[in-house]
Amino acid sequence: MLKKNRIFLFSLFLLLLAPVSGSYGFSDEQDKDLISVSIGFYNVENLFDTINDPTIRDDDFTPDGSNRWNTKRYYEKLENLAEVIAKMGTDLNPDGPVVLGLAEVENRAVLEDLAAQEKIEDRNYQVVHYPSPDRRGIDVAFFYNPKYFRYISSQVIPTIIEDRPDFRTRDQLLLTGELMGERMHFIVAHWPSRVGGERRSRPLRIAKAKIARNVIDSILQAEPGAKVFKMGDYNDNPTDISIREHLRSRGDKRDLQEDELYNPFEEFFRKGIGTNAWRDTWSLFDQILLTPGVLGDDYSEFRYLRAEVFNRPFLRQPSGRFKGYPYRSFGGGVYLGGYSDHFPVYVWLVREK
């Protein structure tokens, strides 16, 4: 059964949901039964199987490769990731994310293995995945829970850069469906990394932003007021030019224009909260942005409630030089047996029952 949330006092509401980023509250006079669902994103860090695929650069993740990637380590990775997914986004609804974008997955088989893990198998996650031209063979994908979400269509969004015809990277992926009867669109991405330097690689991320923005504009033109969720590992922070200018986002939903996206993770970034760390510096590359159609206080439809970086203690490196960093699978070429080098993120939506 869906979890009911009965909220009587605004103060109690805030206490229950703390910490809150850009949350909506109800007045003292209101007394509502609410349905709550979460939408999430997780970069799972190199979820490879153990089989060598000659078409991609996966040699390190084979039994004879540098990571000695064997069946035991593969299933430890699956179990760890399932633990994270089982726990994230469950404070208001025990079913966790009803739609979950994923990054750094090798193929459909690893996704099916992950969905079949004991800790999340009862959610019956369905997989949406297409192979991408990335040379490392890491793709983006979706899980969705058919108890809440009805699949309508999905579409690959390729990356075409006119002056870089040889450039190969992860495709972006568009999923369209109905969340408990409401039509919604989800775009998941893993933008090019900062290898070679942030400035040098910046045009590649700007190109990805422009492509995504064109897709969002097309959706909004065809469906004014559409609910669109743009999620992913952007390899850029909320205040960088690719996000702010080319996706046209802002971290303040007041006076948000129809052609702008609300980015609730900008507030986290300004407070020094990140999803990944490098050389003692936190970044917040993992974000979920929303069209204005998800905002508002008419709770007869699903509306944005709050956002969260899922950075619980068990997901943090417990000791050593990198204590407090995301507890990853490998560090310095050594197998650590952790989860991922990124924390997952999610947003809550609520609707009157």
N, C-alpha and C positions, 0 to 999 in steps of 0.2 A: 504494500500500500504506500501511496505517497505520504510523505511526512507533512503533517499539519503544523503550522506555526501560529499560535494564537498570541497576539501582541496587544497589550493593554496600555502600557505607558511608554511614552517616548524615551524616558530615562532608562527604563528597564530594557527597551529595545536596543539602545546604544550599548548598554552594559553587556547584553548577550552577544552582540556582534563585534565588540572591540577586539583588535584594532580595526577601524573602519576607514576606508578611503573613499571620499565622495559619496557617502551613503545617503539614502533617502530615509526619512523618518515619518511617522504617523503622529497625528495630534492626539492629545489625551482623550478626546471624545471618540476617536475611531477605535473600532474593535473588529479586527479582520481575521478570517481564516485564510492563510496563504499557502500556496504551493511554491516551493523553492527548488531550483535546479542550478547546477554549476556547469560552466563551460570552461574547459581547460586546455593548456598546451604544455608539452614536455619534450625537451631535447634529451633523448635517452642515451646519448653518447655511444656511438659505435656499436649498435646492436647488429652484430654480424653472426651468421651461422659459422660452422666449422669447415664448410665445403669450399674449396678453391674454385672461384669463377674466373675463367681466363679473360673475360670481357671487361673486368674491373680491377682496380688495385686493392685487392683484399688479402694479399699474401701474408701480411702481418697477423691477420686473424684466421690462421689455419694452425693445425697442430705442429707443423714444422716451421711456422713463422716466428718472428721475433717476440710475439706476445704469448707463444705457446698456447694458442687458443684452442682448447679441447672441449669435449662434451661436458665435463664437470664444470668448467668455468662458464660455459654458455648457459647451462641450466641454473647456475648460481646467479648469473646476471638476470635471467628471466624472473627468477623468484624475487630478487631484490626489487626489480622494477614493478612487479605486481604488488609488492608490499606498499610501494609509494602510491601507486594508482588506487589501491584499496583504501588508503588513508586520506588522500587529498580530497578536499571538497565534500566532507561528510558531516560537518558540524550542523548543517541544517537539513541535509538529506543523506541518509546512509547509503544510497545508491551511487554516490560519487559523481564524477563528470558524466553527463549524458551525451556530450560530444567532446571528444578529446583529440586535439591535433598533436601529431608526433613528428619528430625530426631525427635524422641519423639512423634510419632503419634500412637494412640491406635489401629486403625483398618481402613479398607477401608471406612467405613461409614463416619468417621470424615473427611477424605480426600475429599470425594464427597461433603460433606457439605461445606467445605472450598472452593472448586473449584466453587461452586454455589453461592458464595457471590457476591453481586451486583457489587462491585468494581473491580472484576476480571472475572466475568462470561462471558464477551465478548471474552475472550481469549480461551474459550472452552478447558481448561486444561484437559488432559486425565491422568488417574491414573495408576501407576504401583506399586503394593504392594503385599507382601506376609507376612502372620503371621510368627513371629519369636518365638524362645523358651524363650525369655527374661521373667523372672519371674514377672517383673513389667508390662509387656505387652506393652512396647514402642518399636516401630519398625522404620525402615527407609523406604523411599518410593521415588517415582519420580512423578513430574508433567511434562508433555510435551505439547507443543502447536502444534497441527497437521497442523497448517498453515505453519509451518517451518520444522517440524520434522516428519519423517515417521518411525513408530515403526517397528522393525524387530523381536526382541526377547528380553527376559529377563531371568535371571537365579539367583537363590539364591546361595550364597557362604557361606556354613555353617562354624562354628568355631569348629574344632576338635583339642583338645589339649591332647596328649597321656597320660600325667601324671595327667590330670584333667578331667577324663571322666564325672564327675558330674557337670562341669562348664557349665552354661547356660547364653548366652548373645545374643545381637542383631546379626542377620545375616548381612553380607554384600550383596549388591544387584548390579548385573550387568545389564545394559540396553544397547542394541545395536540398532542402527537405522541410518537413513540418514538425515543429516541436510542440507536441500536444495540440495539433491543429493550426498552429501559427507558422506561416511560411518564413523561413530564415535562410541566410546564406553565410557560409563560412569559407574563408580563404586562409590556407596555411602555407607558410613559406620558411625557407632557410636561406637567407641571403648570403652572398659571397663573404668570405672571411676577410680579416685584415692582414693576411699574409702579404709581406712586402711593404707594410706600413699603412696606417689609416688613410692618409692623404692620397697615396697612390692608388689604393683600392676603392676609394670613395665613389668614383664614377660608376663602378659596377653596381653598387648598392642603390645609387640614385636611379640607375636604369631599371632596376627591379621595382623600385618605388613607383616610377612613372607607369610601368606596365600594370601594377596592381591598382593604381589610382584610376587608370582608364577602365579597368574592369568594374570597379566600384561605381564609377560615374555611369557606365552603361546600365548597371543594375538599377541605380536610382532613377535614371531616365525612363526605364521601362516600368519600374515599380516605385513611384514617389513614396517616400517614407519607409522604404524597405529596411528591414533589420539585417545588417551586415556586420559580421565579426571578422576583423583582419588580425590574424594571430601568427606568431612565429618567433624564431630566433633571427633577429635582424642584423646581428653583428654591429649594431649601432644603438646608441642610447636614445631615450625619448626626446632629448633636446637637440639631437644631431639633425643636420639639414635634410637627410633622406626622409626622416620621420616627420619633422616639423613642417618643412616647406613642400616637399614633393608628395608626401601622403596627405598633406594639409591637415595636421592634427594640432590639438591644444589640450593642455592638462586642466583647463577650467571649463566646465560645462555651461557656465553662465554665458548667455548670448552666443552660444555655439551656432554657427551658420549651417544651412542645410547641406553645403558642400564640404563641410569639415568633419573630421573624426574626433571623437573624444578619447583621450588616452589617460585612463586612470592611473597608469604606472608612472607617469611623470611625477606625481606627488611622492611616490616611493623613492624615485631616483633623487629628488631634491633633498630627501631626508637621509640619503646615504645608504639606502637599502638596495642591494643588488641581487642578481641571479647567478652571476659567475664572477670569478676573481682571477686576476693575472698580475703577478709581480706586485703584490700587496695593494692592488687597486681593484675596487669593486665596479663592475659594470652591470647594467640592467638591459641586456640584449633581448630578453624574453618578454614579450608584451602582447596584450590583446587590446585592440582598438575597436571602437563602436561607432556606428552611424547614429545620428540624432534620433532615428526611429526607435531605438532601444531605450531612450531616456524619457523622462516625464513622470507624472504622478497619477496617471490613469491606470490603475492596477487591474483593470478588466483585461489587459493584455500583459504579457511578460515585459517587465521593465528592469533595467540595471539597478542593482542594489549596492554592491561593493566589490572590491577587487582584493586579491591576496597573493603575496609571494609565499609559496609553501616551503619554508626554510626551517622546519622542525629540527630539534637537536639531533635526532638519529640520522639526519641527512648531512650532517656536518662532520668534517674530518676531526676525529676525537683528540688527536695529539700531534706533536711534531711541529716542524716549521710551518706547515700549512694548516695548523689547527684553526677550525672555524670555516675553512673553505668547504665548498661542496665535496662530499665524500665520493670520490670517483672510482672507476674500475681500475685504472692504471695511473701511476704517478712516477715520473722519472724513469719510465721503463719497467717499473716494479708493479706486480699485480697486487692491488690493495683489497679487491673484493667488495668495493663499494657500490654506489648506485649510478651516479652521473656527475659530470662536471658542471651541470646546470641545475638550479632549483626550478621546479615547475611553477606555473602561475595559473590562476583561474579567476573567473568572475562569477558572481551570483546574480541570478534573475529571480524575480518573484512575481506572482500573479494571484489575484483573488481566486479562491477555490470555486 
